[in-house]
Every structure is written in C-alpha cells, then in structure tokens.
Amino acid sequence: MGRAWWAYVIAMLVAVTAGFVAPDGGPGDLALNLLIGLAPVGAILAGLRRVPPGERMPWRFFTTALVSTALASLLSGEGADWLPGDGPDIADVLYLAFYPAVGAGLILMLRQSHRRTDWAALVDALTVASGLGLVAWIYAIGPALSDDTVGLGSRLVTVAYPVADLILLEITIRLLRSNGRQGRRAPLLVAVAVVGYLAGDWAWMVLPQLNQDWAGHWWYDSVVNAVYQISLLVLTLAIARPQVRSDGLGAASIAQLSRTQLAVLTSAVMISPALLITQQLAGGVTNAVAIAVGSAVMFALVMARFTQLLKQAERQARTVSALSRTDELTGLPNRRAWNDELPSVLERARSGATPVVVAMIDLDRFKSFNDTYGHPAGDRLLRMAADVWSAELRKGDVLARYGGEEFIVLLPGSNAEQATAVLERLRMATPEGQTFSAGVASWDGLETSESLIARADAALYAAKDAGRDRILTAAST
C-alpha cells in the first residue's frame, strides 16, 4: 500500500479509538460515526481506478452497502415513527439493505474468482451455517418469534438479521474456499471483513441473551461498534490489491481439507452436543427438537462430505494406479504394466491354444542421436516413434516402453512370420530417418514370460551385432 492508504488506515484507527470517549448520542458522536461510515465509501471510490473495468461491479455493490449502513447509523433511533404500523423504521430498512448489497457483491466476486460450482465448498459452507444457525435459532430467532410483547413486524425484523447473517456467511465461506491455497488478497480481505461484521451482529444478538447485564453498557456498545468499523476498514483495504480472478489453483484444492478447515467443520458439528450439555447443566433441555433437527441436518452434511472425500480418494487411487503403469514420456504401458499383464496373456493363450509372439525393439544409435541433437530431440523421437508404431499395429497388438530406447511388442494370435511382417511395417515407419533392430520370439506354450522375453532380447542383440536395422527371429527352445 502507498502512503495515502497508510494515512487513511491510521486516521480511521484514530477515529475508531475516539469513539470510545465521545459522548454517546451527542453531536460529536453522530458526526464521528458519519465520518467513519462514509470514509470507506470514499476509499473504495478512489481505489476503483485500480480495478479492471470488467471487475468493478462487486465494489459498486459494496459501496452501496457502506452508504446504507452509514446513513442507518446516523438515523438510528431517529426514525422510529417515520414508517406507519408496527415494523421496521428507516434505520432498520437501511441496515437490512446492507445485506443484499454485500451478498450481491460476494456472489459476483465468487463468479470472478472461481466460475464453476464446487459441491465440496458448498457442503462445507452449509455445515458451518447449520451449526451457527442452530445457535441463532435458540438465542435469537426462537425468542424473537415467541415474544408476544411486540408486534409481528418487529419480530420479523429481528429475525431478518440472523437469517441474513447466515446467508452471507454461507456465501463468504464459499468465496474463501474458491480462493485456493495461494489466495488472492482481495477475496481474503473481503471475507475477513464480512465475517468480522457478522461477528458484530452476533455479539449484539447472542451475548445479551447469555448475560443481560452487558446490554446497554457503554463499553459493550463501544466494542461492538469498533468491530463493525474495523471490519468495514478491512473491506476497503481489499481494493488496494483488487485481483480476484483465480489462476486455477482454487479448483484443485477445494476438495481437500486442511487442518484449519477440518477444525472449523469439527467445531460446527460440535455445536449441537455443546448446546445440549449447556442446557442440561443449566437445569433442563428446553430446545430438544431444535437441537435434534440441527444434529440431523449436520449429520447428513457430514455424510455428504465424507462421500465426496471417499469418491475423491477413489479417483486419486485410480489415477495413481494408471500413472504407475504408464510411461510418462510416451503414454505407452511401462515395464511394470507389461510384467503384470504378460503372464495373464500367456495363460489365456495356453487355455485357448493360440500362438503368441513377443518382439523387442531398440532404436539404433540412439545415444549418438541424443549427443548430436540434444535430449529434447531424443525425447521427441521417442514420442513420435511410439505414435507412428502404435498406428501401424493391428487391433489387439500391444506396444510398451521397456526402458530407455527399448520397446516391446506383444502380438497375440500371430506366428513368427506374421509378426515379422508387422514389425517390418513399423521399421519402415520409424520417424526422423532412424532405424531399429528387433528380436522376435514365439512362445512355445510352456516357457515362462521371463524366458520368452529373454529369448526375444537375445535375438535383438544378435540383430544389433549383425549390423543393426534388421529383424531376427529367436531360435526355438
């Protein structure tokens, strides 16, 4: 950040600190709150020039939210009678407008950061929101709905705050998860700001339920206001590093669970038993149905997450298995795959009394080619040879890389003469004007796979000793 940003941060922190000593409700307090509320608006508008034109819409929604909450802070307690009936006053309307504006900005940022829906992130977000939703129901939503001393409109307004909090929290968690392990600064700071703001909401809603003596104390109000204000400050700092678009690493890491993520999910799941124990120690369980429903929902979400992780582990196991049996350079089966499969092929051939031929191929003077043209050219020759030879083989024939410049071919249902004809096609198709030597061995129906390969290898070396660029057939056993 530049000097102007640091000056802005210091000025905001000084103003937030001054809020602890300004007379509550006085002109100075109102002016200070309005300054603290509108200064972040100016900071975002000034920082918009850093944002690419196609990515500015989330910040415009955040600006709308900041203006709304700043005006609400100014009018709080002043507009109770401005709207008819028993319902929200002007301040409530403005405060509640903050949530859809921020939600729209988060959704747009989520789409910019990570475009596809990731079900693992969605399940994690719903798990945390469900756990906190149970707390909200017991300490805020339930008591508000059952409070007959106020009208329905006021009760609905009270309920709207925790519901909006939970929706924003779910979106924020998905934004964090989509940001990947090497997270972008803007989504991270935006998420921290929103979580901090929601923490202030929960302090207003839940803490007085736990200790009624706190409500109305100047220090309690000042601390919660400071949480709100610092959260909005963090939100504006995000625009100093506004990059949002993902580099693709987020998608690869979402399905994984870091220790921090696992700790958060475990804490969310443990909310239900913690509430049950707390109520029992306090004299009796009063929200058994809510706790049971919350436990069932979170259990279902945990099972869904477990299923996702299990499927991911199975996919990774299949991938690792395939990679362990595939040559990285050519994409052909490797020596391990060959050694695993050949005994099975010979056993099937024995049962069906069908012939089998194995041929060893070695590119002639490959070391000289590497020394002359370099190792990248040598690797390219191996890949090209694998491609053109595979195209010349018949259906059912198998080409594998045995090691270095050596390849091995399985030709089931062929005799030595037919196999030699196939290999001649391969020899003529060898790329870059190169040649190969090959040894052919026909299975006698009794020998082991190791013995069959050894005979083909001996025939290969005989071909190389005879002058290369030829195919020789191994003597029968």
JONOR-V828554 format. One record per pair of residues at least 24 apart in sequence whose ideal C-beta (glycine too) atoms are under 6 Angstrom apart, sorted by sequence separation. I is the first residue (numbers start at 0). J is the second residue. D is the distance in whole Angstrom. If there is no record, write none. Layout:
BEGIN
i;j;d
I;J;D
I;J;D
END
This chain:
BEGIN
i;j;d
199;223;5
415;439;6
438;462;6
40;65;5
39;65;5
40;66;6
67;93;5
135;161;4
167;193;6
415;441;5
436;462;4
199;226;4
436;463;5
199;227;5
67;96;4
68;97;5
168;197;6
268;297;5
67;97;5
446;476;6
436;467;5
37;69;5
36;69;3
64;97;5
132;165;5
164;197;5
391;424;5
437;470;4
438;471;6
439;472;5
440;473;4
443;476;5
196;230;4
391;425;5
434;468;4
7;42;6
195;230;3
438;473;6
36;72;5
64;100;4
164;200;5
63;100;4
64;101;5
128;165;5
388;425;5
391;428;5
192;230;5
365;404;4
32;72;5
33;73;5
60;100;5
128;168;5
128;169;5
192;233;4
387;428;5
191;233;6
192;234;4
362;404;4
60;103;5
61;104;5
361;404;6
387;430;6
60;104;4
361;405;5
124;169;5
127;172;6
188;233;6
360;406;4
384;430;6
57;104;4
383;430;4
124;172;4
188;236;6
189;237;5
359;407;6
422;470;5
124;173;5
188;237;4
57;107;4
328;378;6
358;408;4
56;107;5
57;108;4
380;431;5
419;470;6
185;237;5
329;381;6
357;409;6
120;173;5
328;381;6
329;382;6
331;385;5
356;410;4
185;240;6
120;176;4
184;240;4
185;241;5
329;385;4
355;411;5
54;111;6
254;311;5
356;413;5
415;472;5
185;243;5
183;242;5
353;412;6
354;414;5
337;399;4
356;418;4
95;159;6
113;177;3
358;422;6
85;150;3
91;156;5
98;163;4
102;167;6
105;170;5
109;174;5
112;177;5
139;204;4
86;152;3
85;152;4
138;205;5
181;248;6
331;398;6
332;399;4
333;400;6
334;401;5
85;153;6
331;399;5
334;402;6
87;156;5
105;174;6
179;248;4
331;400;5
138;208;4
179;249;3
178;249;6
329;400;5
363;434;5
177;249;5
180;252;5
363;435;6
179;252;5
362;435;5
363;436;6
112;186;5
326;400;4
360;435;5
361;436;5
176;253;5
360;437;5
358;437;5
359;438;5
358;439;5
357;440;5
356;441;5
355;442;4
357;451;5
359;455;4
358;455;6
359;456;5
357;455;5
361;459;6
359;459;4
345;448;6
363;467;4
363;468;6
342;448;5
341;448;4
112;243;5
111;243;5
113;245;5
111;244;6
112;245;5
120;253;5
119;253;5
108;243;6
119;254;5
113;249;5
117;253;5
130;267;3
133;270;6
126;264;6
127;267;5
130;270;4
126;267;5
137;286;5
136;289;5
133;293;4
129;296;5
129;297;5
126;300;5
125;300;6
122;300;6
122;303;5
122;304;5
119;307;5
54;243;6
50;241;5
39;231;5
43;235;6
46;238;4
49;241;5
35;228;5
42;235;4
43;238;6
39;235;4
19;221;5
15;225;5
15;228;5
11;232;5
4;239;5
0;239;5
END
